[in-house]
Amino acid sequence: MDDSEFIAKLKSKIETASGASITLEIDHNDKRRLSIDLGTPAPRVVFGADAIEHAGLARMFSQYAILCLKGRRQVSEEEFLAFLRRN
């Protein structure tokens, strides 16, 4: 699977799980970046390029994005870790 196909599948997974349409961008300069901008009509999700290289990181980033999108707010690190422990 090439990068563009992986990104499209990742975007689809996040949208399906969260129930929100998003804009997914990959940051090739800050490879570890993770940001969620909920202040736009279609929330903007930015993953660092390391998420493309490491499937586990992509999963963690997508789970965080889903949790934020479902709650329509940024979640704390503690809340995210509690979420991961339950799943």
C-alpha positions as CSV (number, residue, x, y, z in Angstrom):
1,M,0.0,0.0,0.0
2,D,1.4,3.4,-0.9
3,D,1.4,6.4,1.4
4,S,-1.6,8.1,-0.3
5,E,-3.7,5.0,0.0
6,F,-2.7,4.6,3.7
7,I,-3.6,8.2,4.4
8,A,-7.0,7.8,2.7
9,K,-7.7,4.7,4.8
10,L,-6.6,6.4,8.0
11,K,-8.8,9.4,7.3
12,S,-11.8,7.1,6.5
13,K,-11.2,5.1,9.7
14,I,-11.1,8.3,11.8
15,E,-14.2,9.7,10.2
16,T,-16.2,6.5,10.6
17,A,-15.2,6.0,14.2
18,S,-15.8,9.6,15.2
19,G,-18.8,10.4,13.1
20,A,-17.1,13.6,11.9
21,S,-15.8,14.7,8.5
22,I,-12.2,15.8,8.8
23,T,-9.3,17.3,6.9
24,L,-6.2,15.1,7.5
25,E,-2.8,16.5,6.8
26,I,0.6,15.0,7.1
27,D,3.4,17.2,8.4
28,H,6.7,16.2,6.8
29,N,8.7,18.9,8.7
30,D,7.6,18.0,12.3
31,K,7.5,14.2,12.0
32,R,6.2,13.6,15.5
33,R,3.4,16.3,15.4
34,L,-0.1,15.6,16.5
35,S,-2.7,18.3,16.5
36,I,-6.4,18.6,16.3
37,D,-8.0,21.9,15.4
38,L,-11.7,21.8,16.3
39,G,-12.3,25.4,15.4
40,T,-13.1,24.8,11.8
41,P,-16.3,23.4,10.2
42,A,-14.3,20.3,9.1
43,P,-11.9,19.6,12.0
44,R,-8.3,19.7,10.9
45,V,-6.2,16.8,12.0
46,V,-2.4,16.9,11.5
47,F,-0.2,13.9,12.0
48,G,3.6,14.0,11.7
49,A,5.1,11.9,8.9
50,D,6.3,9.3,11.5
51,A,2.7,8.1,11.6
52,I,3.1,6.9,8.0
53,E,6.3,5.0,8.9
54,H,5.1,3.4,12.1
55,A,1.7,1.7,12.1
56,G,1.5,1.7,15.9
57,L,2.0,5.4,16.0
58,A,-0.7,5.9,13.4
59,R,-3.0,3.8,15.6
60,M,-2.2,5.9,18.7
61,F,-2.6,9.2,16.9
62,S,-5.9,8.1,15.3
63,Q,-7.3,6.9,18.6
64,Y,-6.5,10.3,20.2
65,A,-8.1,12.1,17.3
66,I,-11.2,10.0,17.5
67,L,-11.5,10.7,21.3
68,C,-11.1,14.4,20.7
69,L,-13.6,14.5,17.8
70,K,-16.2,12.5,19.7
71,G,-16.0,14.9,22.6
72,R,-15.5,18.0,20.5
73,R,-12.7,19.0,22.8
74,Q,-9.0,18.4,23.4
75,V,-8.5,15.6,25.9
76,S,-5.8,15.5,28.5
77,E,-2.9,13.0,28.5
78,E,-4.4,11.3,31.6
79,E,-7.8,10.9,30.0
80,F,-6.3,9.5,26.9
81,L,-4.2,6.9,28.8
82,A,-7.4,5.9,30.8
83,F,-9.2,5.5,27.4
84,L,-6.4,3.3,26.1
85,R,-6.4,1.1,29.2
86,R,-10.1,0.4,28.8
87,N,-9.7,-0.6,25.1
